[in-house]
Amino acid sequence: MVTQSLLLKGPAHDSAMALPAHNGFEALPAHNGLELTIIMPCLNEAETLAVCIEKARSFLARAAVNGEILIADNGSTDGSQAIGRALGARIVNVPTKGYGAALLGGITAAQGRYIVMGDADDSYDFSALDGFLEQLRGGADLVIGNRFRGGIAPGAMPFLHRYVGNPILSFLGRLFFGISAGDFHCGLRAFRADSIRKLGLQTTGMEFASEMMVCSALAGLKIVEIPTTLKPDGRSRAPHLRTWRDGWRHLKFLLMYSPRWLFMIPGAAFITLGALLAVLLSFGPLRLQNNVVLDLNSFVAACFLIVVGTQLLTFGALSRYYATITGFLPNSLGASTLVQHVTTDRLVWVAGVFFFVGLLLCGSAMVVWGASEFGPITTPVVPRIAVAGLTAMVIGVQTFFSAFLLGVLAIPVQRSSPGPGLSRNSGQ
């Protein structure tokens, strides 16, 4: 049974959905006991839209599912809306451009308890949704297809996507967020409408697929992966997906949601490598081979690594602090400790210690140099002490200003929801 009843104002099968700058628009409740809404984002898909709708209708009829087919149209100019309307689908016009924007508009307008989303290019089989619906009925919040397990027809996925982009991004998703999915960006997926609406998804581009996965994992939703198939799309035009642009948008999103892997782990690695090299070179040159000798220049490079690593750790701590107090990322034991104990006042004290130690080291080097009337330096230790002192002073300056940035980040949260914890962290 394909239901065409409406909750949005407008013509018989059309609705206009304008997305605001954020995702604060109100979702529509389920209506007439609909169990399933099948959403197809659409931008000039006249060549393939009809066959996708027919397959979806055949599934609803065969499986006796009380559902609807919803076309989230993103400004088609090829008559796609008329095709969908003629085949009994509901049309929701989403003026804001982008794959994610279209899906957000469709998810908002959907009337079913469950939602299936898939591209309208006939690359996915809408007549074989049984496994997705079965998993949802069994308690899953998000069910994502795995095209590598289900079968990718020849020519269905570009070489770079199949062997480079998708495997790398899927690996990063598993590494960063512990999501056990082998096909992170499969476009055919199903989910509980209420569970996904609560996530507050916002991205409007292709990275919407990553945002849904990451936010679902961070919220503790039950994610299930099942095999699905992919065949070459039926369009004569080029796809909307742009390999390098959209791949970068996915990668950027994954990194922004993981301060640990973006900042802290590289920072810790730089500090460890720099400190190890600096210790080995503290009292003189290090000979590796007959013609390879690490000396003062290598010691300076090691100190640079320590400075860069410290800056990355600072960025990571500030990012995690902000993500915690704003609810951008869920709380954890480490994040709670950071918010509770890292304050502007304490960081200023740490900065002062570093700067004072650095000043002492530089002063002692100057005293030794002055004893030789500021002539040629004959001992290799003196310049190393001076460089180490300058390094400590630079770290002190970085930490000092980072301490006040920490306080600035807490100001909006203090004003909106003042509390003893936030007041303590502000350092005021």
VEXDREN-2710 file (C-alpha; in Angstrom, 1 decimal):
% VEXDREN-2710
k/r/px/py/pz
1/MET/0.0/0.0/0.0
2/VAL/1.5/3.3/-1.1
3/THR/0.1/6.2/1.0
4/GLN/0.0/9.7/-0.4
5/SER/-1.5/11.6/2.5
6/LEU/0.1/14.9/3.4
7/LEU/1.0/16.9/6.5
8/LEU/2.7/19.8/4.7
9/LYS/0.8/22.7/3.2
10/GLY/0.8/22.8/-0.6
11/PRO/-0.7/21.2/-3.7
12/ALA/-1.9/17.6/-3.7
13/HIS/1.5/15.9/-3.9
14/ASP/4.0/18.7/-3.5
15/SER/5.5/20.4/-0.4
16/ALA/8.1/23.1/-0.1
17/MET/10.8/22.5/2.5
18/ALA/13.3/25.4/3.1
19/LEU/16.2/24.4/5.3
20/PRO/17.3/27.1/7.7
21/ALA/21.0/27.9/8.6
22/HIS/20.8/25.2/11.3
23/ASN/18.8/22.0/11.8
24/GLY/16.3/23.5/14.2
25/PHE/13.3/22.9/12.0
26/GLU/10.5/20.7/13.3
27/ALA/10.1/17.2/12.0
28/LEU/6.7/15.9/11.0
29/PRO/5.1/13.1/13.2
30/ALA/4.2/9.7/11.8
31/HIS/0.8/9.8/10.1
32/ASN/-1.9/7.2/9.4
33/GLY/0.2/4.4/10.9
34/LEU/2.8/4.5/8.2
35/GLU/5.6/2.1/8.9
36/LEU/8.1/3.1/6.1
37/THR/9.1/6.1/4.1
38/ILE/11.4/5.5/1.1
39/ILE/13.3/8.7/0.4
40/MET/15.0/9.4/-3.0
41/PRO/17.0/12.6/-3.2
42/CYS/16.6/13.9/-6.7
43/LEU/18.3/16.5/-9.0
44/ASN/17.4/16.0/-12.6
45/GLU/16.9/12.2/-12.5
46/ALA/14.2/11.9/-15.2
47/GLU/16.0/9.1/-16.9
48/THR/15.9/6.8/-13.9
49/LEU/13.4/8.1/-11.4
50/ALA/10.5/6.1/-12.8
51/VAL/12.2/2.7/-12.5
52/CYS/13.3/3.5/-9.0
53/ILE/9.8/4.4/-7.9
54/GLU/8.3/1.3/-9.6
55/LYS/10.8/-0.9/-7.7
56/ALA/10.0/0.7/-4.5
57/ARG/6.3/0.3/-5.1
58/SER/6.8/-3.3/-5.9
59/PHE/8.6/-3.9/-2.6
60/LEU/5.8/-2.2/-0.6
61/ALA/3.2/-4.3/-2.3
62/ARG/5.1/-7.6/-2.1
63/ALA/6.0/-7.1/1.5
64/ALA/2.6/-5.7/2.5
65/VAL/4.3/-2.7/4.0
66/ASN/2.2/0.4/4.9
67/GLY/4.5/3.1/3.4
68/GLU/5.1/6.0/1.2
69/ILE/7.6/7.1/-1.5
70/LEU/9.0/10.5/-1.0
71/ILE/11.0/12.4/-3.6
72/ALA/13.2/15.1/-2.0
73/ASP/13.7/17.3/-5.1
74/ASN/16.7/19.6/-5.1
75/GLY/15.6/21.9/-7.9
76/SER/15.2/19.6/-10.9
77/THR/14.6/21.2/-14.3
78/ASP/14.0/18.0/-16.4
79/GLY/10.5/17.1/-15.3
80/SER/11.5/14.8/-12.5
81/GLN/8.8/16.2/-10.2
82/ALA/6.0/15.4/-12.8
83/ILE/7.3/11.9/-13.2
84/GLY/7.3/11.2/-9.5
85/ARG/3.8/12.8/-9.1
86/ALA/2.4/10.7/-11.9
87/LEU/3.6/7.5/-10.2
88/GLY/2.1/8.4/-6.9
89/ALA/5.1/9.6/-5.0
90/ARG/5.1/12.6/-2.7
91/ILE/7.3/15.5/-3.8
92/VAL/9.1/17.7/-1.3
93/ASN/10.9/20.6/-2.8
94/VAL/14.1/21.4/-1.0
95/PRO/15.6/24.8/-2.2
96/THR/18.9/24.5/-0.3
97/LYS/21.3/22.8/-2.7
98/GLY/23.3/19.7/-1.7
99/TYR/22.9/15.9/-1.2
100/GLY/22.7/16.3/2.5
101/ALA/20.2/19.2/2.3
102/ALA/17.9/17.2/0.1
103/LEU/18.0/14.3/2.5
104/LEU/17.5/16.5/5.6
105/GLY/14.4/17.9/3.9
106/GLY/13.1/14.5/3.1
107/ILE/13.8/13.1/6.6
108/THR/11.9/16.1/8.1
109/ALA/8.9/15.6/5.9
110/ALA/8.8/11.7/6.2
111/GLN/5.7/10.3/7.8
112/GLY/7.0/6.7/8.3
113/ARG/8.3/5.2/11.5
114/TYR/11.2/3.9/9.5
115/ILE/13.1/5.5/6.6
116/VAL/15.0/4.0/3.7
117/MET/17.2/6.4/1.7
118/GLY/18.8/5.7/-1.6
119/ASP/19.9/7.4/-4.8
120/ALA/17.4/7.8/-7.6
121/ASP/19.9/6.8/-10.3
122/ASP/18.9/3.1/-10.4
123/SER/22.2/1.9/-8.9
124/TYR/20.5/0.5/-5.8
125/ASP/17.7/-2.1/-5.9
126/PHE/14.7/-0.6/-4.1
127/SER/12.7/-3.9/-4.7
128/ALA/15.0/-5.7/-2.3
129/LEU/14.7/-3.8/1.0
130/ASP/13.6/-6.8/3.1
131/GLY/16.8/-7.1/5.0
132/PHE/16.9/-3.5/6.0
133/LEU/13.3/-3.5/7.3
134/GLU/13.9/-6.8/9.1
135/GLN/16.9/-5.3/11.0
136/LEU/14.9/-2.2/11.9
137/ARG/12.0/-4.2/13.2
138/GLY/14.6/-6.2/15.2
139/GLY/15.8/-3.1/17.1
140/ALA/18.5/-1.6/15.0
141/ASP/18.6/2.2/14.8
142/LEU/20.7/2.4/11.6
143/VAL/21.1/-0.2/8.9
144/ILE/23.8/0.4/6.3
145/GLY/24.4/-1.6/3.2
146/ASN/27.8/-3.1/2.3
147/ARG/28.3/-3.1/-1.4
148/PHE/31.6/-5.0/-1.1
149/ARG/29.9/-7.9/0.5
150/GLY/26.7/-7.8/-1.6
151/GLY/28.4/-7.4/-5.0
152/ILE/29.6/-4.5/-7.1
153/ALA/28.8/-5.0/-10.8
154/PRO/31.6/-4.1/-13.3
155/GLY/31.6/-0.4/-14.0
156/ALA/29.4/0.4/-11.0
157/MET/32.1/2.1/-8.9
158/PRO/35.1/4.0/-10.2
159/PHE/38.5/2.5/-9.5
160/LEU/39.6/5.2/-7.1
161/HIS/36.4/5.0/-5.1
162/ARG/36.5/1.2/-4.9
163/TYR/40.2/0.6/-4.1
164/VAL/41.4/3.9/-2.5
165/GLY/38.8/6.4/-1.3
166/ASN/36.1/4.1/0.2
167/PRO/38.5/1.6/1.9
168/ILE/40.6/4.4/3.4
169/LEU/37.7/6.5/4.7
170/SER/36.0/3.3/6.0
171/PHE/39.2/2.4/7.8
172/LEU/39.5/5.8/9.3
173/GLY/35.8/5.6/10.5
174/ARG/36.5/2.3/12.2
175/LEU/39.8/3.6/13.7
176/PHE/38.5/7.0/14.9
177/PHE/35.0/6.0/16.1
178/GLY/35.0/2.2/16.5
179/ILE/32.3/1.8/13.9
180/SER/32.4/-1.8/12.6
181/ALA/31.4/-1.0/9.0
182/GLY/33.2/-2.1/5.9
183/ASP/31.4/0.3/3.6
184/PHE/31.2/3.6/5.4
185/HIS/29.6/5.5/2.5
186/CYS/27.0/3.2/1.0
187/GLY/24.1/5.4/-0.1
188/LEU/21.5/2.8/0.6
189/ARG/20.7/2.8/4.3
190/ALA/17.7/2.6/6.6
191/PHE/17.0/4.0/10.0
192/ARG/14.5/4.8/12.7
193/ALA/13.2/8.3/12.0
194/ASP/13.0/9.4/15.6
195/SER/16.6/8.1/16.4
196/ILE/18.2/10.0/13.5
197/ARG/16.2/13.2/13.9
198/LYS/17.4/13.4/17.5
199/LEU/21.0/13.6/16.3
200/GLY/20.7/17.1/14.9
201/LEU/22.4/16.4/11.6
202/GLN/23.4/19.5/9.7
203/THR/25.8/19.0/6.8
204/THR/24.3/19.7/3.4
205/GLY/26.9/18.0/1.1
206/MET/28.0/14.5/0.4
207/GLU/29.6/14.3/3.8
208/PHE/26.1/13.9/5.2
209/ALA/26.7/10.1/4.9
210/SER/29.7/10.4/7.2
211/GLU/27.9/12.7/9.6
212/MET/25.1/10.2/10.0
213/MET/27.5/7.3/10.7
214/VAL/29.7/9.3/13.1
215/CYS/26.9/10.9/15.1
216/SER/25.0/7.6/15.4
217/ALA/28.1/6.0/16.8
218/LEU/28.8/8.8/19.2
219/ALA/25.1/8.7/20.4
220/GLY/25.4/5.0/21.1
221/LEU/22.8/4.0/18.5
222/LYS/22.7/0.4/17.3
223/ILE/24.3/0.2/13.8
224/VAL/24.0/-2.9/11.7
225/GLU/25.5/-3.6/8.3
226/ILE/24.0/-6.0/5.7
227/PRO/25.1/-6.9/2.2
228/THR/23.6/-5.0/-0.7
229/THR/24.3/-4.7/-4.4
230/LEU/25.4/-1.9/-6.6
231/LYS/25.1/-1.7/-10.4
232/PRO/26.0/1.0/-12.9
233/ASP/23.5/3.9/-12.8
234/GLY/21.2/4.4/-15.6
235/ARG/22.0/8.0/-16.4
236/SER/23.6/9.3/-19.5
237/ARG/25.0/12.4/-17.7
238/ALA/27.9/12.6/-15.3
239/PRO/27.2/11.9/-11.6
240/HIS/26.9/14.7/-9.1
241/LEU/29.7/13.1/-7.0
242/ARG/33.1/14.8/-7.4
243/THR/35.9/12.4/-6.4
244/TRP/38.5/14.7/-4.9
245/ARG/36.2/17.5/-3.6
246/ASP/33.7/15.1/-1.9
247/GLY/36.5/12.8/-0.7
248/TRP/38.2/15.7/1.0
249/ARG/34.9/16.8/2.6
250/HIS/34.4/13.3/4.0
251/LEU/38.0/13.2/5.4
252/LYS/37.7/16.7/6.8
253/PHE/34.5/15.8/8.6
254/LEU/36.0/12.7/10.1
255/LEU/39.1/14.6/11.4
256/MET/37.0/17.5/12.8
257/TYR/35.0/15.1/14.9
258/SER/38.1/13.4/16.3
259/PRO/40.4/15.8/18.1
260/ARG/42.3/12.9/19.4
261/TRP/43.5/11.7/16.0
262/LEU/43.7/15.2/14.4
263/PHE/45.7/16.8/17.2
264/MET/46.6/14.7/20.2
265/ILE/48.1/11.6/18.7
266/PRO/50.3/13.5/16.1
267/GLY/51.3/16.0/18.8
268/ALA/52.3/13.2/21.2
269/ALA/54.3/11.5/18.4
270/PHE/56.1/14.8/17.6
271/ILE/57.0/15.4/21.2
272/THR/58.2/11.8/21.8
273/LEU/60.4/11.9/18.7
274/GLY/61.7/15.3/19.4
275/ALA/62.4/14.6/23.1
276/LEU/64.2/11.3/22.2
277/LEU/66.4/13.0/19.6
278/ALA/67.1/16.0/21.9
279/VAL/68.2/13.7/24.8
280/LEU/70.6/11.8/22.4
281/LEU/72.1/15.0/21.2
282/SER/72.2/16.9/24.6
283/PHE/75.9/16.5/25.3
284/GLY/77.4/16.4/21.8
285/PRO/77.2/15.1/18.3
286/LEU/75.8/11.6/17.5
287/ARG/77.6/9.6/14.8
288/LEU/75.4/7.2/12.9
289/GLN/77.8/6.2/10.2
290/ASN/81.2/7.4/8.9
291/ASN/79.7/10.3/7.0
292/VAL/76.4/10.8/8.9
293/VAL/76.7/12.9/12.0
294/LEU/73.8/14.5/13.9
295/ASP/74.9/17.7/15.6
296/LEU/73.5/21.1/16.7
297/ASN/71.2/21.5/13.7
298/SER/69.6/18.2/14.4
299/PHE/69.2/19.3/18.1
300/VAL/67.4/22.5/16.9
301/ALA/65.1/20.4/14.6
302/ALA/64.3/18.2/17.6
303/CYS/63.3/21.2/19.6
304/PHE/61.1/22.4/16.8
305/LEU/59.4/19.0/16.9
306/ILE/58.7/19.5/20.6
307/VAL/57.3/23.0/20.0
308/VAL/55.0/21.8/17.2
309/GLY/53.9/18.8/19.2
310/THR/53.1/20.9/22.2
311/GLN/51.0/23.2/20.0
312/LEU/49.1/20.3/18.5
313/LEU/48.4/18.9/22.0
314/THR/47.2/22.4/23.0
315/PHE/44.9/22.5/20.0
316/GLY/43.6/19.1/20.8
317/ALA/42.9/20.0/24.5
318/LEU/41.1/23.2/23.5
319/SER/39.1/21.4/20.8
320/ARG/38.0/18.6/23.2
321/TYR/37.2/21.1/25.9
322/TYR/35.0/23.1/23.6
323/ALA/33.3/20.0/22.2
324/THR/32.6/18.8/25.7
325/ILE/31.1/22.0/27.2
326/THR/28.9/22.6/24.1
327/GLY/27.8/19.0/23.7
328/PHE/29.4/18.8/20.2
329/LEU/31.0/15.5/21.3
330/PRO/29.7/13.2/24.1
331/ASN/31.4/13.3/27.4
332/SER/34.0/10.8/28.5
333/LEU/36.2/10.2/31.5
334/GLY/39.2/12.0/29.9
335/ALA/37.0/14.9/28.7
336/SER/35.4/15.2/32.2
337/THR/38.9/15.3/33.7
338/LEU/40.0/17.9/31.2
339/VAL/37.0/20.2/31.9
340/GLN/37.2/19.8/35.6
341/HIS/40.9/20.3/36.2
342/VAL/42.3/22.3/33.2
343/THR/41.6/26.0/34.0
344/THR/43.0/29.3/32.8
345/ASP/44.7/29.9/36.1
346/ARG/46.4/26.6/36.2
347/LEU/47.6/26.9/32.6
348/VAL/49.0/30.3/33.3
349/TRP/51.0/28.8/36.2
350/VAL/52.3/26.1/33.9
351/ALA/53.2/28.7/31.3
352/GLY/55.1/30.7/33.9
353/VAL/57.1/27.7/35.0
354/PHE/58.1/26.9/31.5
355/PHE/59.1/30.5/30.7
356/PHE/61.1/30.8/34.0
357/VAL/63.0/27.5/33.4
358/GLY/63.7/28.7/29.9
359/LEU/64.9/32.0/31.1
360/LEU/67.3/30.3/33.6
361/LEU/68.7/28.0/30.9
362/CYS/69.3/30.9/28.5
363/GLY/70.8/33.0/31.4
364/SER/73.2/30.2/32.4
365/ALA/74.3/29.8/28.7
366/MET/74.9/33.6/28.6
367/VAL/77.0/33.4/31.8
368/VAL/79.2/30.7/30.4
369/TRP/79.6/32.5/27.1
370/GLY/80.3/35.7/28.9
371/ALA/83.1/34.0/30.9
372/SER/84.9/33.6/27.6
373/GLU/84.3/37.3/26.8
374/PHE/81.6/36.3/24.2
375/GLY/84.2/34.7/22.0
376/PRO/84.0/31.5/20.1
377/ILE/82.1/28.7/21.9
378/THR/84.3/25.7/22.3
379/THR/82.0/23.4/24.2
380/PRO/79.0/21.9/22.4
381/VAL/76.8/21.9/25.5
382/VAL/76.4/25.7/25.7
383/PRO/74.5/26.3/22.5
384/ARG/72.3/23.3/23.3
385/ILE/71.4/24.8/26.7
386/ALA/70.5/28.1/24.9
387/VAL/68.3/26.4/22.4
388/ALA/66.6/24.3/25.1
389/GLY/66.0/27.5/27.0
390/LEU/64.5/29.2/24.0
391/THR/62.3/26.2/23.4
392/ALA/61.0/26.2/27.0
393/MET/60.3/30.0/26.7
394/VAL/58.3/29.5/23.4
395/ILE/56.3/26.7/25.0
396/GLY/55.6/29.0/27.9
397/VAL/54.3/31.8/25.7
398/GLN/52.1/29.3/23.7
399/THR/50.6/27.9/26.9
400/PHE/50.0/31.4/28.3
401/PHE/47.9/32.6/25.4
402/SER/46.2/29.2/25.1
403/ALA/45.1/29.5/28.7
404/PHE/43.2/32.7/27.9
405/LEU/41.7/31.1/24.8
406/LEU/40.4/28.4/27.0
407/GLY/38.6/31.0/29.1
408/VAL/37.2/32.7/26.0
409/LEU/35.7/29.4/24.8
410/ALA/33.8/29.0/28.0
411/ILE/32.2/32.5/28.0
412/PRO/29.1/31.7/25.8
413/VAL/28.4/28.6/27.8
414/GLN/28.8/30.5/31.0
415/ARG/26.2/33.0/29.9
416/SER/23.7/30.5/28.6
417/SER/24.0/28.0/31.5
418/PRO/26.1/29.3/34.4
419/GLY/27.3/26.8/36.9
420/PRO/30.1/26.3/39.4
421/GLY/31.9/23.9/37.0
422/LEU/32.0/26.3/34.1
423/SER/32.8/29.3/36.4
424/ARG/35.7/27.3/37.8
425/ASN/37.0/26.5/34.3
426/SER/36.9/30.0/33.2
427/GLY/39.7/31.0/35.5
428/GLN/37.8/34.1/36.6
END
